[in-house]
Amino acid sequence: MKDLAAFSASFPVLTRVMPAVLTARPVEAAAAYIVCANMLYLARRSYIRKMPMKRLWKIRTTREKGVSCSLYILILLAWQLFVMGFPVTETVARCCQRVSFFYSYPNASGCGIILEPISVQHLSPSP
C-alpha cells in the first residue's frame, strides 16, 4: 500500500481534475477521461520503469523508420484503446501481483498487452 500511496502523492492532478469530469458534459467528460487515463498510464509506467514521462510519451508516439502511416495510426489507436481501459486493467493486474502495459513492434507489424510480475519491474534491463 505504501507503493500506491507514493504513486498517488506524485500525481495530484487527478484529485483536481476528477470533480470537473464528474460535472462535465459527455464529450468534455470523455475527453477529460482520455487525457487522465493517458497521464495515469504514463505516470504509472514512468514510476515502474524509472523513466521520465516525456520519454515514454516519445517512445509511444514516434513513428519508426520504415513503418507505414496506416500501421502507425493503427498501433496508436490500439494503444489508446488499451489506455482507455487501463485504470481497470491495472487494478485487476495489481490484485494478481502483476502490472499491465502495452507493447508494440511496428517493424514486425505487431502489438499486444503484457502482464508481468511486480517483483521484476525494478530490475535492470538486459544488455
C-alpha positions as CSV (number, residue, x, y, z in Angstrom):
1,M,0.0,0.0,0.0
2,K,3.0,2.3,0.6
3,D,3.9,1.9,-3.1
4,L,0.4,3.0,-4.1
5,A,0.4,6.0,-1.7
6,A,3.8,7.2,-3.0
7,F,2.5,6.9,-6.6
8,S,-0.8,8.8,-5.8
9,A,1.1,11.6,-4.0
10,S,3.3,12.1,-7.0
11,F,0.2,12.6,-9.2
12,P,-2.1,15.2,-7.5
13,V,-3.6,16.5,-10.7
14,L,-6.2,13.7,-10.7
15,T,-7.7,15.0,-7.4
16,R,-8.2,18.4,-9.1
17,V,-9.5,17.1,-12.4
18,M,-11.9,14.4,-11.3
19,P,-14.6,16.8,-9.8
20,A,-14.7,18.7,-13.1
21,V,-15.0,15.4,-15.0
22,L,-18.0,14.3,-12.9
23,T,-19.9,17.5,-13.6
24,A,-18.9,18.0,-17.3
25,R,-21.0,17.3,-20.4
26,P,-20.5,13.9,-22.0
27,V,-18.0,15.0,-24.7
28,E,-16.0,17.0,-22.2
29,A,-16.1,14.2,-19.7
30,A,-14.9,11.7,-22.3
31,A,-12.0,13.9,-23.4
32,A,-11.0,14.5,-19.8
33,Y,-11.1,10.8,-19.1
34,I,-8.9,10.0,-22.1
35,V,-6.4,12.7,-21.0
36,C,-6.4,11.5,-17.4
37,A,-6.1,7.8,-18.5
38,N,-3.1,8.7,-20.6
39,M,-1.5,10.6,-17.8
40,L,-2.2,7.8,-15.4
41,Y,-0.7,5.2,-17.8
42,L,2.4,7.3,-18.4
43,A,2.8,8.2,-14.8
44,R,2.5,4.5,-13.7
45,R,4.9,3.3,-16.5
46,S,7.3,6.1,-15.5
47,Y,7.2,5.1,-11.9
48,I,7.7,1.4,-12.7
49,R,10.4,1.8,-15.3
50,K,12.2,4.7,-13.6
51,M,11.9,6.7,-16.8
52,P,10.6,10.3,-17.4
53,M,7.0,10.5,-18.7
54,K,8.2,12.7,-21.6
55,R,10.5,9.9,-22.8
56,L,7.7,7.3,-22.5
57,W,5.4,9.6,-24.5
58,K,8.0,10.0,-27.2
59,I,8.5,6.2,-27.4
60,R,4.8,5.6,-27.7
61,T,4.1,8.3,-30.3
62,T,7.2,8.3,-32.5
63,R,6.8,6.6,-35.9
64,E,9.7,4.3,-36.5
65,K,11.6,4.3,-39.8
66,G,10.0,2.0,-42.4
67,V,6.6,1.8,-40.7
68,S,3.7,2.7,-42.9
69,C,1.4,5.6,-41.9
70,S,-1.6,3.3,-41.7
71,L,0.2,0.8,-39.4
72,Y,1.4,3.6,-37.2
73,I,-2.1,5.0,-36.8
74,L,-3.5,1.5,-36.2
75,I,-0.9,0.9,-33.4
76,L,-1.7,4.3,-31.9
77,L,-5.4,3.5,-31.9
78,A,-4.7,0.1,-30.3
79,W,-2.6,1.8,-27.6
80,Q,-5.4,4.3,-26.9
81,L,-7.9,1.5,-26.7
82,F,-5.7,-0.2,-24.1
83,V,-5.2,3.2,-22.2
84,M,-9.0,3.8,-22.0
85,G,-9.3,0.6,-20.0
86,F,-6.0,0.9,-18.2
87,P,-7.4,2.1,-14.9
88,V,-9.5,-1.1,-14.6
89,T,-6.9,-3.4,-16.2
90,E,-4.1,-2.2,-14.0
91,T,-6.3,-2.6,-10.9
92,V,-7.1,-6.2,-11.7
93,A,-3.5,-6.9,-12.6
94,R,-2.3,-5.3,-9.3
95,C,-4.7,-7.7,-7.4
96,C,-2.8,-10.6,-9.1
97,Q,0.6,-9.1,-8.3
98,R,1.2,-8.1,-11.9
99,V,1.5,-4.9,-13.9
100,S,0.0,-4.4,-17.4
101,F,1.4,-2.5,-20.2
102,F,1.1,-2.1,-24.0
103,Y,4.0,-3.1,-26.2
104,S,4.2,-2.6,-30.0
105,Y,6.6,-3.9,-32.5
106,P,5.8,-1.9,-35.6
107,N,8.5,-3.3,-37.8
108,A,7.1,-6.8,-37.1
109,S,3.5,-5.4,-37.5
110,G,2.6,-6.4,-34.0
111,C,1.4,-5.1,-30.7
112,G,-0.1,-6.5,-27.5
113,I,-0.6,-6.4,-23.8
114,I,1.9,-7.8,-21.4
115,L,1.3,-8.8,-17.8
116,E,4.5,-9.0,-15.8
117,P,5.1,-9.8,-12.1
118,I,5.5,-6.7,-10.0
119,S,8.7,-8.3,-8.5
120,V,10.7,-7.9,-11.7
121,Q,9.8,-4.3,-12.5
122,H,12.8,-2.6,-10.9
123,L,15.4,-5.0,-12.4
124,S,17.9,-3.5,-14.8
125,P,17.2,-4.2,-18.5
126,S,19.4,-6.9,-20.1
127,P,22.2,-5.6,-22.3
